[in-house]
Structure formats: C-alpha cells, structure tokens
C-alpha cells in the first residue's frame, strides 16, 4: 500500500505516468522529464520508492544503473491515503 506524499511528488508521479505508464524507465529518463537537478531528481525518486509508488531494480550487467517502474496501485487505496493526510477540523 502506498503512503501519503506531498502534492509536488504527486505531480511528478503524474508526469512520469503520462510518459511511461507502467513501463520501466531509467534515472536519466526521469531526470530529463522532470527538469530538476541531479540530486533533487534522486531525492524525488527515493521518496516515491519509499512511499510505495514506484519500484527500483538494479541492472545486472552494470550495478550503477537503476530501472524504475510505477507500481500498479489500487486507486481507492491512494484516495484513502490522500484523505489520511488532510487535516479536517
């Protein structure tokens, strides 16, 4: 299950999804698409992975290269998580 993430990460996730859907992409692909600097792109992908929205695997032939994929999540679970992050008074 995915956990709550800030809106700026949802926007980045949406941008990645609009281009790659559930196909694999590399760090360089994300870097080019998100138009952030190297370190910030790395932080974004790390947060999306820790939150359960994307998964990462290492290239067996080159340990430095990573492949990312957006996880196929249930929309109802995401909406519940987003709702849990909203403060209702």
C-alpha positions as CSV (number, residue, x, y, z in Angstrom):
1,X,0.0,0.0,0.0
2,X,1.2,3.5,-0.8
3,X,1.6,6.1,1.8
4,X,0.7,9.8,1.8
5,X,3.1,12.0,-0.3
6,X,3.1,15.8,-0.8
7,X,1.4,17.3,-3.9
8,X,4.7,18.1,-5.6
9,X,5.5,14.4,-5.6
10,X,2.1,13.5,-6.9
11,X,2.6,16.0,-9.8
12,X,6.0,14.3,-10.6
13,X,4.4,10.9,-10.4
14,X,1.7,12.0,-12.8
15,X,4.3,13.4,-15.2
16,X,6.2,10.1,-15.1
17,X,3.0,8.1,-15.5
18,X,1.8,10.2,-18.5
19,X,5.0,9.3,-20.3
20,X,5.9,5.8,-19.2
21,X,2.7,4.3,-17.7
22,X,3.8,1.0,-16.1
23,X,6.9,0.6,-18.4
24,X,10.4,0.8,-17.0
25,X,12.4,4.0,-17.2
26,X,15.9,4.9,-16.2
27,X,17.1,7.6,-13.9
28,X,18.2,9.6,-16.9
29,X,14.7,9.4,-18.4
30,X,13.3,10.8,-15.1
31,X,16.0,13.4,-14.9
32,X,15.2,14.6,-18.4
33,X,11.4,14.6,-18.0
34,X,11.2,16.2,-14.5
35,X,13.6,19.1,-15.3
36,X,15.2,19.0,-11.8
37,X,18.8,18.9,-10.9
38,X,20.5,15.6,-10.5
39,X,20.4,15.5,-6.7
40,X,16.8,16.7,-6.5
41,X,15.6,14.1,-9.0
42,X,17.4,11.4,-7.0
43,X,15.6,12.5,-3.8
44,X,12.2,12.6,-5.5
45,X,12.6,9.0,-6.9
46,X,13.8,7.8,-3.5
47,X,10.8,9.3,-1.8
48,X,8.4,7.9,-4.3
49,X,10.1,4.5,-3.8
50,X,9.9,4.6,0.0
51,X,6.2,5.7,-0.3
52,X,5.4,2.6,-2.4
53,X,4.5,4.4,-5.6
54,X,7.5,3.2,-7.7
55,X,9.9,0.2,-7.5
56,X,13.5,0.1,-8.4
57,X,15.8,-2.7,-9.7
58,X,19.4,-2.8,-10.4
59,X,20.8,-3.6,-13.9
60,X,22.5,-7.0,-13.6
61,X,25.2,-6.0,-16.1
62,X,26.0,-2.6,-14.5
63,X,25.4,-2.2,-10.8
64,X,25.4,1.6,-11.1
65,X,22.4,1.7,-13.4
66,X,18.8,1.5,-12.0
67,X,15.5,0.8,-13.6
68,X,12.3,2.3,-12.2
69,X,8.7,1.3,-12.7
70,X,5.5,2.9,-11.4
71,X,3.7,0.3,-9.2
72,X,0.2,-0.7,-10.2
73,X,-1.7,0.6,-7.2
74,X,-5.4,0.5,-6.4
75,X,-6.9,4.0,-6.8
76,X,-9.1,3.5,-3.7
77,X,-6.1,2.9,-1.6
78,X,-4.4,6.0,-2.9
79,X,-7.5,8.1,-2.2
80,X,-7.7,6.8,1.4
81,X,-4.0,7.6,1.9
82,X,-4.5,11.1,0.5
83,X,-7.6,11.5,2.8
84,X,-5.5,10.5,5.8
85,X,-3.0,13.3,5.0
86,X,-5.7,16.0,5.1
87,X,-6.4,17.8,8.3
88,X,-10.1,18.1,8.8
89,X,-11.4,20.4,11.5
